[in-house]
Amino acid sequence: MNKGAVLAITFVAAACYTAVGSNQESNQEAEKVAQAVGGGVPLPPWPANDERGMANTQSYATRVRCALNMLKPASKEYELSHVRSQTMPTSPFGVPLTYTFRQTSALPQTRHAFNGETISGEPAAQGTQMDALGHFAHFPVVWDGTGSPPLATAEYYNGFTQAQVKPTATSPLLKLGIEKVPPIVTSAVLLDARSFVGGGAPVPAGTLITAAHINGMLAAQGLASRGILPGDVLYIYTGWEDFWQDPDMLQVYYTKGPGLSQDATFLIRDKAVVLVALDNPFTDPVAPGQLAGGPPPAGTPPGLPFVVHHQNLSVSGIHQIQNAHLEEMAADHVWTSCTIILPLLEKGGSGSPVRPVAYGAPAE
C-alpha cells in the first residue's frame, strides 16, 4: 500500500477516535484530514475520448473525504431534492409530468393486492434533476434563427461532434449520456449566497453570483483555508427555493432567477469541481422577462445567454443539478458535508431525476 493510502487510513482512524470529543474538535480534525487527502484526486487533462469530464475526480481520496463528514459525531442526514409530483413547478424547457394512479389490483386465488401508476412526460427535465454532459452543445458562430439550425457544426464536450453524439433526430445520445456518470461520492461545500449576496433575502432574479462572491463566501463562512478541493461538489444556496411551491399557485419559480456568472464557471473549473448545484431553476441567471424575449442579465457574453450551461457542460465537463433543496442544510450552517449523488442509468439520456443526499454536522 502506498504512503498516501496509509496516511489517509491513519487519518480516518484518528477521526473515529476523536468522535468522542466535542463536535467542534472533530470538525476541525476532519477538515485537516480533508485537506491532507485532497492531493490524491485525479486531475485534468483527461484521456482522449473522455466522456466523464470532472467526474474523473471521483476516487479513493474523495470517498475518504466524504467518510470523514459521516464520522462527525453530530452528523445528520439532509435530503437535497424536492418531492416530485404533477403539481410542482414545471420547467418551460421540458414536457410536464402527468401521473395516472391505477386502481388497486389483485391476483385471483391469492391473498395479494398491489398498486401502480403511470408517469409520462420528461422526468429528466422536471423536479430536482441532473444534466448529462451531452445535454448542451455550441455552434462556432451565432445562429441567426433563419432556416434550420446548423446542427452539423455543433460541438460538444471534448470536441465530440453532432454526428458522434446524436446523429439523427430520434437517436439517443451515443456519447456523453447520463449513463456515463459514475456514482458521485465526495465532500461538498455549501455557500450561503442568500446571506452574503442577498442580505438575508432570496438573491434577486438576474443577479450574477461571481467568482469574487464565491471567494467572499468562503472567507465569511470560515472556509478560506480549506477552500474548494478537487472533486468537491459545490452547493450554493440562493434562497430562490422560497418560490418553490407544491401546488405551484404563484407560478413564479420558473420565470426567472439568480445564477452563476461566467467568471464563476472559470473558478470552479480551475478548482476541478465535479458538480455544481443551486436551489434555482436554471443554474444560469435569468432576468425578469428574459424567457419572453427580453435581454439576459448585464455581463452575459453575446450569443451565450446560458453561458453557465455552455461552459460547465460543453467545455469544462462539470455536471449540474437544478432545483436543489438546500434550505435546511443552510439553516444548520452545514458548510461541509459528505454528499452522495446517483443519477439513473438511462442509456443515451440527456439528464436524470436525481436524489442527492448529504451528511454533515450542524454548527454549534
C-alpha positions in Angstrom: 0.0 0.0 0.0 1.4 3.4 -0.9 2.2 6.1 1.6 -0.7 8.3 0.7 -3.2 5.4 1.3 -1.6 4.6 4.6 -1.8 8.3 5.6 -5.4 8.5 4.6 -6.4 5.4 6.5 -4.5 6.6 9.6 -6.3 9.9 9.5 -9.7 8.2 9.2 -8.9 6.1 12.3 -7.9 9.3 14.1 -11.2 10.9 13.1 -13.0 7.9 14.6 -11.2 8.3 17.9 -11.8 12.0 18.1 -15.5 11.3 17.7 -15.7 11.0 21.4 -14.6 14.6 21.8 -16.5 17.8 21.1 -18.3 18.5 17.8 -16.0 21.5 17.2 -12.8 19.5 17.7 -13.9 16.7 15.5 -15.0 19.1 12.8 -11.6 20.8 12.9 -9.8 17.5 12.7 -11.9 16.3 9.8 -11.1 19.5 7.9 -7.4 19.0 8.4 -7.7 15.4 7.1 -9.8 16.6 4.1 -7.0 19.0 3.1 -4.4 16.3 3.6 -6.0 13.8 1.2 -7.1 16.4 -1.3 -3.9 15.9 -3.3 -4.7 12.3 -4.1 -7.5 13.2 -6.5 -7.0 12.7 -10.3 -6.8 16.0 -12.2 -7.2 17.0 -15.8 -6.3 16.8 -18.6 -8.3 13.6 -19.1 -7.7 10.8 -21.6 -8.6 11.1 -25.3 -12.3 10.3 -26.0 -13.2 11.0 -22.3 -16.9 11.2 -21.6 -16.9 11.7 -17.9 -15.3 15.2 -17.5 -14.7 16.2 -13.9 -16.4 13.0 -12.8 -13.0 11.5 -13.3 -12.0 13.1 -10.0 -14.2 10.6 -8.1 -11.7 8.4 -6.4 -10.5 6.9 -3.1 -9.5 10.3 -1.9 -13.0 11.8 -2.5 -14.6 8.8 -0.7 -12.3 9.3 2.3 -13.2 13.0 2.5 -16.9 12.0 2.3 -16.4 9.4 5.0 -14.8 11.9 7.4 -18.0 14.0 7.4 -20.1 11.0 8.1 -17.9 10.2 11.1 -18.5 13.5 12.8 -20.5 12.7 16.0 -23.3 15.2 15.3 -23.6 14.4 11.6 -27.2 14.5 10.3 -28.8 13.4 7.0 -30.1 16.0 4.6 -32.4 15.4 1.7 -31.3 17.8 -1.1 -34.2 17.2 -3.5 -37.8 18.3 -3.7 -40.7 15.8 -3.6 -41.8 15.1 -7.1 -45.4 15.5 -8.2 -47.6 16.7 -11.1 -48.4 19.9 -9.2 -44.8 21.0 -8.5 -43.3 23.9 -10.5 -42.8 22.9 -14.2 -39.9 23.7 -16.4 -40.8 25.6 -19.6 -37.9 23.7 -21.3 -39.3 20.2 -20.7 -42.6 18.2 -21.1 -44.6 18.4 -17.9 -45.2 15.2 -15.9 -48.6 13.5 -15.8 -49.3 10.9 -13.2 -52.1 8.3 -13.6 -52.7 6.3 -10.5 -54.3 3.0 -11.2 -56.9 1.2 -9.2 -55.7 -1.3 -6.7 -55.4 -4.7 -8.4 -55.5 -8.2 -7.0 -54.4 -11.7 -8.1 -57.1 -14.4 -8.2 -56.5 -17.4 -6.0 -54.0 -15.4 -3.8 -54.0 -13.0 -0.9 -52.2 -10.3 -2.8 -53.2 -6.8 -3.7 -51.0 -4.3 -5.4 -50.8 -0.7 -6.6 -49.1 1.1 -9.5 -49.0 4.3 -11.5 -48.0 5.6 -14.9 -45.8 8.6 -15.3 -45.5 10.4 -18.7 -43.6 13.5 -19.6 -39.9 14.4 -19.4 -38.7 13.3 -15.9 -35.1 14.3 -16.6 -36.2 17.9 -17.1 -38.6 18.3 -14.2 -38.1 18.5 -10.4 -34.6 18.1 -8.9 -32.6 16.8 -11.9 -29.1 16.4 -13.2 -27.7 17.3 -16.6 -25.6 14.9 -18.7 -22.6 16.4 -20.5 -24.4 15.7 -23.7 -27.3 18.0 -22.7 -25.6 21.0 -24.2 -23.5 21.9 -27.3 -22.4 25.1 -29.0 -22.1 26.4 -32.6 -18.9 28.2 -33.8 -20.9 31.3 -34.7 -24.3 32.7 -33.6 -27.2 31.1 -35.5 -29.5 34.0 -36.6 -32.6 31.8 -36.4 -33.3 31.6 -40.2 -33.6 28.2 -41.8 -32.7 25.1 -39.9 -30.1 25.3 -37.1 -26.6 24.3 -38.3 -26.5 21.1 -36.2 -23.7 19.6 -38.2 -21.4 22.2 -36.8 -22.4 21.7 -33.1 -19.6 20.8 -30.8 -19.9 19.0 -27.5 -17.7 18.4 -24.5 -14.2 17.1 -25.5 -14.7 18.1 -29.1 -17.4 15.4 -29.9 -19.5 16.3 -33.0 -23.2 16.1 -33.6 -22.6 13.0 -35.8 -20.9 11.3 -32.9 -23.3 12.4 -30.1 -26.8 12.5 -31.7 -26.6 11.6 -35.4 -30.4 11.5 -36.1 -33.4 13.4 -34.7 -34.7 10.3 -32.9 -31.4 8.7 -31.7 -30.4 8.7 -28.0 -27.1 10.3 -27.1 -24.5 7.9 -28.4 -21.8 9.8 -26.4 -21.9 11.8 -23.2 -25.2 10.3 -22.0 -26.2 10.3 -18.3 -25.3 6.6 -18.0 -21.6 7.6 -18.3 -21.7 9.4 -14.9 -20.2 7.3 -12.1 -21.5 7.4 -8.6 -20.6 10.8 -7.1 -19.4 10.2 -3.5 -17.3 13.1 -2.2 -17.1 16.0 0.1 -19.3 19.0 -0.5 -19.1 22.7 0.3 -22.3 24.8 0.8 -22.0 28.5 0.3 -24.7 30.8 1.6 -25.4 33.4 -1.1 -28.7 34.3 0.4 -26.8 35.8 3.4 -23.7 37.1 1.6 -25.3 38.4 -1.7 -28.9 38.8 -0.8 -28.5 40.2 2.7 -30.8 37.5 4.1 -33.4 37.7 1.4 -33.5 35.5 -1.7 -30.9 36.6 -4.2 -32.8 38.7 -6.8 -33.6 37.4 -10.2 -31.0 38.1 -12.8 -28.2 38.5 -10.2 -24.8 37.1 -11.1 -23.0 35.2 -8.4 -19.4 35.9 -9.3 -16.0 34.4 -8.5 -15.5 37.2 -6.1 -18.7 36.3 -4.3 -17.6 32.7 -4.0 -14.2 33.7 -2.5 -16.0 36.1 -0.2 -18.4 33.4 1.0 -15.6 31.0 1.7 -14.0 33.7 3.8 -17.2 34.7 5.6 -18.1 31.1 6.4 -14.6 30.3 7.8 -13.7 28.1 4.8 -10.9 30.2 3.3 -8.1 27.9 4.5 -9.9 24.8 3.3 -11.1 26.3 0.1 -12.7 24.2 -2.6 -10.9 20.9 -3.1 -10.6 18.9 -6.4 -13.5 16.6 -6.8 -15.8 18.6 -4.4 -19.4 19.2 -5.1 -20.3 22.8 -4.7 -23.8 23.7 -3.4 -24.9 27.3 -3.5 -27.9 28.4 -1.5 -29.6 31.4 -3.1 -32.9 31.3 -1.3 -34.8 31.2 -4.6 -36.4 27.9 -3.4 -38.7 30.1 -1.3 -40.7 30.3 -4.6 -40.9 26.5 -5.0 -44.5 25.7 -4.0 -46.4 22.5 -4.4 -49.0 23.0 -5.7 -47.5 25.9 -7.6 -50.0 28.6 -7.1 -47.7 31.6 -7.6 -46.0 30.2 -10.8 -43.0 32.5 -10.2 -40.2 29.9 -9.7 -39.5 29.1 -13.3 -40.0 32.6 -14.7 -36.6 34.0 -13.7 -33.9 33.5 -11.1 -30.3 34.3 -9.9 -27.4 32.2 -11.1 -23.6 32.0 -11.7 -21.5 34.4 -13.7 -19.1 33.3 -16.4 -16.1 34.0 -14.2 -17.6 31.8 -11.5 -17.6 28.9 -14.0 -13.9 29.6 -14.6 -13.2 29.4 -10.9 -15.0 26.1 -10.4 -13.2 24.7 -13.5 -9.8 25.6 -12.1 -10.8 24.0 -8.8 -11.9 20.8 -10.6 -15.3 20.8 -9.0 -17.2 17.7 -10.1 -20.7 19.1 -9.9 -22.4 22.4 -9.0 -26.0 22.7 -7.7 -28.1 25.7 -6.8 -31.6 26.0 -5.4 -32.7 27.6 -8.6 -34.2 26.6 -11.9 -31.5 27.2 -14.4 -28.0 27.4 -12.8 -27.7 30.4 -15.2 -29.1 33.8 -14.1 -32.3 34.6 -15.9 -33.5 38.2 -15.8 -37.2 39.2 -15.5 -38.8 39.0 -18.9 -35.8 37.2 -20.5 -37.8 34.0 -21.2 -40.4 36.1 -23.0 -37.7 37.5 -25.4 -36.1 40.1 -23.2 -32.4 40.6 -22.7 -30.3 38.5 -20.4 -28.5 40.0 -17.4 -25.8 42.6 -18.0 -22.5 41.0 -18.3 -23.8 38.0 -20.3 -21.4 37.2 -23.3 -23.0 37.9 -26.7 -24.7 34.8 -28.2 -24.5 32.8 -24.9 -27.5 33.7 -22.8 -27.0 30.4 -21.0 -23.2 30.7 -20.7 -23.1 28.6 -17.5 -24.6 25.6 -19.2 -22.3 26.2 -22.1 -19.1 26.5 -20.0 -19.9 23.8 -17.5 -21.3 21.1 -19.8 -19.9 21.6 -23.2 -16.5 23.0 -22.3 -15.3 22.1 -18.8 -17.2 18.8 -18.2 -18.8 19.9 -14.9 -22.2 18.4 -14.1 -25.1 20.4 -12.8 -28.1 19.8 -10.7 -31.1 22.2 -10.9 -33.7 22.7 -8.2 -31.7 21.5 -5.3 -33.3 21.8 -1.8 -30.6 23.4 0.3 -32.6 25.4 2.9 -32.4 23.0 5.8 -28.6 22.4 5.4 -28.0 26.2 5.2 -30.2 26.8 8.3 -28.0 24.4 10.2 -24.8 26.1 8.9 -23.5 22.7 7.5 -20.9 24.2 5.3 -19.0 21.0 4.6 -20.6 17.5 4.2 -20.4 14.1 2.6 -22.7 14.0 -0.4 -23.9 11.1 -2.5 -25.4 11.6 -5.9 -26.7 8.8 -8.1 -28.3 9.6 -11.4 -30.3 6.9 -13.1 -28.5 4.7 -15.7 -30.8 5.8 -18.6 -28.9 4.8 -21.8 -28.5 7.8 -24.0 -30.3 10.1 -21.7 -29.6 13.9 -21.6 -30.3 14.0 -17.9 -31.9 12.2 -15.0 -34.1 12.8 -12.0 -31.8 12.7 -9.0 -32.0 12.4 -5.2 -28.8 13.9 -3.7 -28.3 13.4 0.0 -25.7 14.9 2.3 -24.4 14.0 5.8 -22.9 16.8 7.9 -22.7 18.2 11.4 -24.7 21.4 12.2 -22.6 24.2 13.7 -22.7 24.5 17.4 
